[in-house]
């Protein structure tokens, strides 16, 4: 029997190569080529247009209608989606094993089933296992249809025949098409199955939610083209040993990116957290050195997060460690602190942590990081009821953060009475109960904090 012809496919971009090489010729990533079976060309008759017509149209003459979203019944999930599910939209949700992806989607479908026709396609668990989970979560599943299947053609036929409004595919890595000879989970199978489901969603108006596996690095498994095909990409964040989960939108064609949904894992499933700022603030009995509260903006939601720093004498090479913040940015901020504020940390170990497991990517955390480091080094707490935000430049200037007014209002709502902010963010109208201290440079910020003591 003739040996099957093999090629090497990139797990990041899906590019192929006839032989193995260290660097992918498509995306230039290293060590991403894996050996797969060469697939035969797929008949063009299966690839139909996504649009209802292929004739040439003038863009100004196309009638654009605002589609009404479908609320899932879970407020924090709707927030991450941008307001709810969109008919014909394709959502990809990924996360570590056991973090709660299937639980959240089963809860959402049980709510949707009361008014909409829904379908749950399970490729990883049997019907009995899904039923046991639903019973454990005390969900009403009388109107929820389940299909335990991994063959793509059978799933597509069922979707076309039943026409549900919302369908969940759990998970995309388990599906396989009989048009391809490679194993389920391979680059070709994942790409083809996702493309076929997306095509059906656009043609029929069915909302499709795909569950995706993640790699050891936390990225979605499969080719990067998978994220380009879908409309929305959501990631589950959080430690499986913690009871809190974060659902973050990294891509959304129908809403704002970086929206954040906050959940608490309970015995009856995932519950939305109405006041997430309370999760990210430690409850100290008294003011402690190295602690500074900042306001970060996650999508349209301002969140109060406590930044903690520990500066200790180094016994060898000084270490720089961050949790939830950018380690490279910490090294830059320490240099700025030395040059412009005269605070030396070159012989100190510096550890910085964002409380609650939240990941802060915006530069508005710079000023809070610097002040928490200064507080820990001097072993002197910052003034109580103080919130801080602002970006720090290499020249020592403090740059404004977007939506400063909303950040200040959120802090005032939670009882903070003083705010150290960039000069450009000074509010035009005074905020009741809030003393605003606007600064332009790092050394000025350090001096003003010392005066508040």
N, C-alpha and C positions, 0 to 999 in steps of 0.2 A: 504494500500500500504506500502511495507517495506521501512523503512528509508534507504537512501543511506549511505553507509559506508564512513566514513571520516578518513583522516590521516592528519598529520601536516608536512608541507614542509618548508624547510629553503629558505628564499628569497635570501640568499647569495650564497650558494653552491648547493642547490637543494636536499640535504639529507632529508630523511623522517623519521618520528617517529610515532608510533601508538598512542601516547598520548602527550599532551603538556608538555613541560619542559622549564625552563628558558634559558638553554644553549643548542645550537645545538650540537648533537652528532658527526656531520661531521666536521665542521669548528671551533667549540667551541665559536662562537659568541653568544652574549646574545640577547634575545628578538627578534629573527629572524624567529621563527616558526609560521606559519599561517595555519589555518584550510582549507583544500581543499578536494574535492571529490576524493575518491580512484579510480584510473583508472584501467581498465582491461588491461591485458598484450596485447601488440600490436603484430600482426602476424609477424613472422620473415621474411616472404616473401617480406615485404616492405623494408627491410634493405638490400640493395645491396652494393657491394664493391665499394669504391671510385676509386680504381685503375682499369685499363683496364684488368688486369689479376691477378689471385691469385697464380700463380705458383712461386716457389722459384727461386730467381734471385741473382746473384752476383752483389753487388753494383758497382763494378768497370766496369761492362759490360753494365750498364744502361746508355743510351745516354741522357745526360742532355743538353737541349737547352735553350738559353737565349730568353725568350719570349719578343716580342716587345710590349711596353706599349701603351696604348690608351690615348693620351692627351685630357683633358676635355675642353680645350680652356680657362681655368681660371688658370693663372700662379701660384697664391698663393695656390690654391686648389691642383694643381699638385705637388707643393713643399711639402705640408703636406702629400700627398700620397706617396712621394718618387720618383716622376717622372711621375706619371700618373696611370691610372687603368691597372690592370693585367688581361688578359683573364682567366676566371675561378676563380678569386679572390672574396672574400666576405669581404665587408667593413661595419663596424658598426659605425654610427655617432650619438652622443648624445649631448644633451644640454638643457638648460632651455627652457620652452615654450616661443615662440615668439622671439627667439634670431636669427633666420634666417636659420634654417636647411632646411626647405622645399624650401625656396627662393633660396638658393645656389644650391640645387640639380636640381631645375627646370631650373635655368640658365645653369647649366652644361649640362643637357639633351638637351636643345635647341641648344647648340653648337655642341654636338655630333650627333644630328639628321641629320645634313647636310651631313655626310659621313657614319654614322653607323645607324643600326636599333636599336631603343631604345624603352623602355616601362616604363611608370610611373604608378605604382599601388597605388592608393589612398584608404586608409582604414579609414581616418578621415574626408575627405572632399568629397563633391560631385563633379562631373565633371564640373558643372557650377562654383563652387567656385575656382577650379584650373584654369579654363579658365579666370575668372576675374583677378586672380593674374597674369597670363601670359600677359594679355592685359595691366595691370597696369605697368608691368615691360618692356613693349614694346618688347616682345620676339617673334621670328619667330618660330611658333609651327606647321607649315604645315606638317612636317614629324614626329612629336612627337605623339606617340600613348598613349592613356590614358585608364586605366581600374579601375573603382571604384568597388572594391570587397574586402571582408574580409575572404572568405572561402578559406582555403589553397588548397584543392583539385582542385578547379576551377582555381586558380592562377597557380598551377603546370601544369595543362593541357594546359593552354594558353601559358605558357612559352615553353613547349615541342612542341606545334604546331607552334608557331610563330618564335621561335628561335631568339630572339633579342640578340644583342651583349652586351647590358647593360640594366639592369632592376633595378628600384628603388622601394623598398617596404616601404611605409610611412603609418603606422609604424608597427613594429613587434609586439607591444603590442595589436594591434587591430585584429590580425589574429586569427582564430580558425580552428581546424581540427575536422571533424565529427567523427574521430576515438576516440576522447576523449570527455568526458562528462562535464569537467570543463569549467568555463567561460573564455572568451577571456581575456588575460592579466595575467592569473594565471601562476604559476611556470611551471606546466606541459605543458600548451599550448605554452608558449614562448619558452621553451626548445625544444619541438617537432617540432614546426613550423620552428625555426631557423635551426635545424638539417636537416630537409627535404629540405629546400631551399639551404643549403650548399651542400648537397649531389647532388642535381640537378646541381648546379654550377660547381662542380668538374667533373661530368660526361659529361656535355654538353659544357663546356667552356664559359658559360654565366657569365658575371661579375654582381654580385648582391650587391646592396647597401641597407643596412637595416638602418632605422631610429629608434632610441631607446629613450624611455622616461628616465628621470632622477628622482632620489629621492630628498627629501628636502635637503639632505646633498650634492647633486651634483653628486652622483655616478649613474651609469647606473642602471635602475630598472630591476628586474628579477634576476634569479640565476647567480652567478658568472661564471657558466659554459658557459653562453652565450658569454663572452669575450674570452674563450678558444676555442670555436668552430670556430670563424671567423678568418680571416687572418690579418685584420687591424682594429684598434680601434681609432677613432678620437673623440675629445671632442671640443665643442664650448665653449669658455670662453669669459668673458666680461659682462659688466653691460647692461641690456636691455635699461637703460636710456641714455647710451652713444652711440655714432654713430660708435664706433670701435669694431671689433670682432676679436678674435684670434681662429684659428683652430689648435689644437695641436695633434700630433700623440703619443699615449701612447703604442701602440703595432703595429708592422709592420713586417710581415714575408718577405716582398719584399723590404724593405728599412730601413733607419735609424729611430730610435725612437726619440721622443722629437723634431721632425721637427715642425716648426711653420709657419703657414700662417696668414698674417695680412690683414684684410679687413676693409673697411669703408662702413657703411650702408647709401645708398642714396635713393632718390625717385625712381630710376630705378634699385634698387637691390644692391647686394654686389659688391663692386669694390676693386680689389687688390691694396694694398699700396706699391708703388715701393721703398720708403725710410722709412721703419718702425721706424728707430732710431729717426726720427724727432717727432714721436708721443710720445715717452717716455722721451723727454727732454723738460723741462719747458723753456719758453722764458722770462727770467728775464731781466729787463732793466739794472741791475747792479748785481755784485756779492752779494749773500746773505748768511748769516751764516746758517749752517746746511744742505747745499746742496753739494752733491758729485756725480760726474758722473762716472759710472763703465761700463765695457764691459762684457756682459754676452754672453755665447755661447748657442744658441738654435738650437740643431741639428748641421747642417753644416753652420748656419748663425750667425755671430757675431752681437749683438745688443747693442747699447748704451742706457743705462737706467739711469735716475737720481734717486739717493737715497736721500730722505729728512728725516731729524731728527729734532725733537723738544724736548729740554730738559728744564723743568720748575720746579720750587720749588714745592715740594709735601706738601699738607696740610692733612696729615694722612698717610695711607699706600701708598707707591710709586707704581705707575702703570707702567706696561710694555705692550705696545700695538704695534702690527705690522700689516701692510696691504701689502700683496704680499710677505712676508718673514716669516720665521719660528720663532714663538715666543719663543720656547725653546732655539733656538740658540742665540737669543738676550740676554737672561739671562746669558748664558755662556760667550758671548763676553764682557758683562759689567764686569764680574768677571775678565777676562783676562786684560781688560783695567785698572782696579783698581790695580791688583797685579803687572803687569809688566810695566805700564806707569804712575802709580801714579795718575790717574784721577778718582775721586770719584763721584759716581752717586747714592749712596745708599739712599740719601734723596731727590732724584729728580724723577719726572715723566718723562718717556722716551717714545716717540712716533716715530716710524719709518715707512716710506711709500715708496713704489716703484711707481713712477709716471706712469700714463697711464693705470693702472689696470693690468699690467703684473705680473705674479707670478714667482718669482725667487727661484729655488730649489737648485741650485748648490752652494757649499761653497765658490766659488770665490768672492762672494759678501761681505765676512767678513771684509776685510780691508776697503772697501768703507763705510760700516756701522759704523765701529769704528771711522773713520775720520770725518764722518758727525756728529756723536754724540759729538766728541771733539770740532768740530767747533761751534755747537749750544751751548754747555756748556760755551765756552769762548766768545760767541757772536762775533766771528771773522770769516769772510768768508775764504774759501780755495782759493788758487791761481787760477786765471782764466786760462781757456784752459787746465785744468789738468784732466786726467783720471786715474782711480785706479782699480786694481783688485788683488786678492790674497786670499788664504785661511789662516786662523789664527788658530794655535794649542793652546792647553791648556798651553803649556810651553812658550808661547809667540813667537814662531817661525812663520815665514810667508812661507807657502808652495806654490809650483808652481801651476798654473792653466793650464789645457790642451789647446793646440792651442794658445799659447801666441802670436806667430808671427801674426796670422790672426787677433787677437784682436787689436794689435797695428796698423796694416795696416788700419783696418776699422776706428779707431779713427783718424789717420792721414788724411784719406780721407775726414773726416768731419771737419777738421780744428783744431784739438787739437794738441798742441805743446809740452806738457809735460806729462809724464807718470810715475806713482809711482807703481812699479811692484815687484814681488818676484825676488830675485837674480837668481834663477834657470831659470827664464823666460827671462833673459837678451838676446837680439838678437845678433846673431853672426855678422850680417851685420848691420850697422847703417841704420836707417829709415830716409829718407830725411824729414827735417822739424820737427823732433820729438826728444826732449831731454828725454832720458830714465834714470830714477833714480831707481836703484835696491837696495832693502833693504832685510835684513835677519830677523829682529825682530820688534815687535810692537813699542817698545820705540824708535828704530831707525827711523821708519816711521814717528812718531809724531815729532821727532826732525828735520827731513829733511823737512817736511812741514813747520815748523816754520822758517827754514832758507830760504825757497823760498819766504816767505813774504817780 
